[in-house]
Amino acid sequence: MSVRNAILGLLADRPRHGYELRAAFEAIAGGEALWALKPAQVYTTLARLEEGGLVTQDGVDQDGGPEKHIYSLTPAGQAELAEWFASGVPTEHQRDEFFIKLMLSLGNDNANPYRVIQAQRNRLYQELHDATTHRNQADPRVELAQIFLLDKSIMHLEADVRWLDLIEARLDDIRRQPLPRPQPRPRGRPRKKLGIES
């Protein structure tokens, strides 16, 4: 997810300083344990948004401590936020670290792909247990949105477990196939095309 767009959305609610933005983001995301946002990322993003004319500094809040710069949304920021709300969000299902690990284990004499799958299955079961426990402890009277987010996580984890079962059942077939290799590229400069004279 674009933290940039989340910050625009939070500033659309009201002007805030960096610490408030970080706390508000983590509250919406389900807490620091689910999605921790580093202060440096917030301030770097704010600087880029300000450079791009999407946010502006409204003032400084001292409140008895260090200065806190207050940011608000500009009309350009509101337009970008509206565009984000109107568009779909791309998924990251094909960028999968486990898949890369499994593919590399197939060609490595020091790795056993069946054990790699089992280690991942154990991890998924632990995550599934944790998510289900968290979901069951949530209060539907005040945390319904978080319950739906946890339901989504649980469904994805269950699908990942089924996918591992499928891969494991066909692993010998996969091992008989060659590992993907890059296409060879010709070396040197490309040849110049000869022009046809008329």
C-alpha positions as CSV (number, residue, x, y, z in Angstrom):
1,M,0.0,0.0,0.0
2,S,1.1,3.5,-0.6
3,V,1.8,5.2,2.7
4,R,1.8,8.4,0.6
5,N,-1.9,8.0,-0.2
6,A,-2.8,7.0,3.4
7,I,-1.2,10.2,4.6
8,L,-3.2,12.2,2.1
9,G,-6.3,10.5,3.3
10,L,-5.5,11.2,7.0
11,L,-4.8,14.9,6.2
12,A,-8.1,15.1,4.3
13,D,-9.8,14.4,7.7
14,R,-7.9,17.3,9.3
15,P,-4.4,18.9,9.5
16,R,-1.9,17.0,11.6
17,H,1.7,16.7,12.5
18,G,4.0,13.7,11.7
19,Y,3.5,12.0,15.1
20,E,-0.3,12.3,14.8
21,L,-0.2,10.9,11.3
22,R,1.9,7.9,12.4
23,A,-0.4,7.1,15.3
24,A,-3.6,7.6,13.2
25,F,-2.2,5.3,10.5
26,E,-1.3,2.5,12.9
27,A,-4.7,2.8,14.6
28,I,-6.5,2.3,11.3
29,A,-4.2,-0.5,10.2
30,G,-4.9,-2.5,13.3
31,G,-2.1,-1.5,15.6
32,E,1.7,-1.4,15.5
33,A,1.9,-5.2,15.7
34,L,0.1,-5.5,12.4
35,W,1.6,-2.6,10.5
36,A,4.3,-0.5,12.1
37,L,5.2,2.7,10.4
38,K,8.6,4.2,11.1
39,P,8.7,7.9,11.9
40,A,11.4,8.4,9.3
41,Q,9.0,7.1,6.6
42,V,6.3,9.5,7.7
43,Y,8.6,12.5,7.5
44,T,10.3,11.5,4.3
45,T,6.9,11.0,2.7
46,L,5.7,14.4,4.0
47,A,8.7,16.1,2.5
48,R,8.1,14.5,-0.9
49,L,4.4,15.4,-0.7
50,E,5.3,19.0,0.1
51,E,7.8,19.1,-2.8
52,G,5.1,17.8,-5.1
53,G,2.7,20.5,-4.0
54,L,0.2,18.0,-2.4
55,V,0.6,19.1,1.2
56,T,1.6,22.4,2.8
57,Q,2.8,23.3,6.3
58,D,0.1,25.3,8.1
59,G,2.1,26.2,11.1
60,V,4.0,24.9,14.1
61,D,2.6,23.4,17.3
62,Q,5.0,23.6,20.3
63,D,2.7,22.3,23.1
64,G,5.4,22.5,25.7
65,G,7.8,20.3,23.7
66,P,9.7,20.3,20.5
67,E,8.3,22.1,17.4
68,K,5.8,20.0,15.4
69,H,5.1,21.1,11.9
70,I,1.4,20.9,11.1
71,Y,0.5,19.7,7.5
72,S,-2.7,20.1,5.5
73,L,-3.9,19.0,2.1
74,T,-3.6,21.3,-0.9
75,P,-6.2,21.2,-3.8
76,A,-3.7,19.2,-5.8
77,G,-3.4,16.7,-2.9
78,Q,-7.2,16.5,-2.7
79,A,-7.3,15.7,-6.5
80,E,-4.7,13.0,-6.1
81,L,-6.6,11.5,-3.2
82,A,-9.8,11.5,-5.2
83,E,-8.0,9.7,-8.0
84,W,-6.7,7.1,-5.6
85,F,-10.2,6.5,-4.2
86,A,-11.5,6.0,-7.7
87,S,-9.0,3.4,-8.8
88,G,-8.4,-0.2,-7.9
89,V,-5.4,-1.4,-5.8
90,P,-2.9,-3.8,-7.4
91,T,-2.3,-7.1,-5.6
92,E,1.2,-8.4,-4.8
93,H,0.4,-12.1,-5.2
94,Q,3.0,-12.8,-7.8
95,R,5.9,-11.3,-5.8
96,D,6.3,-14.1,-3.3
97,E,9.5,-14.6,-1.3
98,F,8.5,-18.2,-0.5
99,F,8.1,-19.1,-4.2
100,I,11.6,-17.8,-4.9
101,K,13.0,-19.8,-1.9
102,L,11.2,-23.0,-3.1
103,M,12.5,-22.5,-6.7
104,L,16.0,-22.0,-5.5
105,S,15.8,-25.1,-3.2
106,L,15.0,-27.3,-6.2
107,G,18.4,-26.7,-7.7
108,N,20.4,-26.7,-4.4
109,D,21.9,-29.9,-3.1
110,N,21.9,-28.5,0.5
111,A,18.2,-27.8,0.5
112,N,15.3,-30.2,0.6
113,P,12.2,-28.7,-1.1
114,Y,9.8,-30.9,0.9
115,R,11.3,-29.5,4.1
116,V,11.1,-26.0,2.7
117,I,7.4,-26.6,2.1
118,Q,6.9,-28.0,5.6
119,A,8.7,-25.1,7.2
120,Q,6.4,-22.7,5.4
121,R,3.3,-24.7,6.3
122,N,4.3,-24.6,10.0
123,R,4.8,-20.8,9.7
124,L,1.3,-20.4,8.0
125,Y,-0.4,-22.5,10.7
126,Q,1.2,-20.3,13.4
127,E,0.1,-17.1,11.6
128,L,-3.4,-18.7,11.2
129,H,-3.6,-19.5,14.9
130,D,-2.4,-15.9,15.8
131,A,-4.9,-14.2,13.4
132,T,-7.8,-16.4,14.5
133,T,-7.0,-15.7,18.2
134,H,-6.8,-12.0,17.6
135,R,-10.0,-12.1,15.6
136,N,-11.9,-14.0,18.3
137,Q,-10.7,-11.5,21.0
138,A,-11.9,-8.5,19.0
139,D,-15.2,-6.8,20.1
140,P,-17.6,-6.6,17.1
141,R,-19.4,-3.6,18.7
142,V,-16.3,-1.4,18.3
143,E,-13.8,-3.3,16.1
144,L,-16.0,-4.7,13.2
145,A,-13.7,-3.2,10.5
146,Q,-10.7,-4.9,12.1
147,I,-12.5,-8.2,12.3
148,F,-13.2,-8.0,8.6
149,L,-9.5,-7.3,7.9
150,L,-8.5,-10.2,10.1
151,D,-11.1,-12.4,8.2
152,K,-9.3,-11.4,5.0
153,S,-5.9,-12.4,6.4
154,I,-7.3,-15.7,7.6
155,M,-8.8,-16.5,4.2
156,H,-5.5,-15.7,2.5
157,L,-3.6,-17.9,4.9
158,E,-6.0,-20.8,4.4
159,A,-5.6,-20.4,0.6
160,D,-1.8,-20.4,1.0
161,V,-2.0,-23.7,3.0
162,R,-4.1,-25.2,0.2
163,W,-1.6,-23.9,-2.4
164,L,1.3,-25.6,-0.5
165,D,-0.7,-28.9,-0.5
166,L,-1.1,-28.6,-4.3
167,I,2.6,-27.8,-4.8
168,E,3.7,-30.6,-2.6
169,A,1.5,-33.1,-4.5
170,R,3.2,-32.1,-7.8
171,L,6.7,-31.4,-6.5
172,D,8.3,-34.4,-8.3
173,D,6.7,-33.2,-11.6
174,I,8.2,-29.7,-11.0
175,R,11.6,-31.2,-10.2
176,R,11.7,-33.0,-13.5
177,Q,11.3,-29.7,-15.4
178,P,14.3,-27.4,-16.0
179,L,14.6,-24.3,-13.8
180,P,13.7,-21.1,-15.6
181,R,16.8,-19.5,-17.1
182,P,17.3,-16.0,-18.5
183,Q,17.2,-15.7,-22.3
184,P,20.7,-15.2,-23.7
185,R,21.4,-11.7,-25.0
186,P,23.8,-10.9,-27.8
187,R,27.0,-9.2,-26.6
188,G,28.2,-5.9,-27.9
189,R,26.4,-3.1,-29.7
190,P,23.4,-3.8,-31.8
191,R,24.1,-3.8,-35.5
192,K,23.2,-0.7,-37.4
193,K,20.3,-1.1,-39.8
194,L,21.3,-0.4,-43.4
195,G,19.2,2.3,-44.9
196,I,17.6,1.7,-48.3
197,E,18.5,4.3,-50.8
198,S,16.1,5.3,-53.5
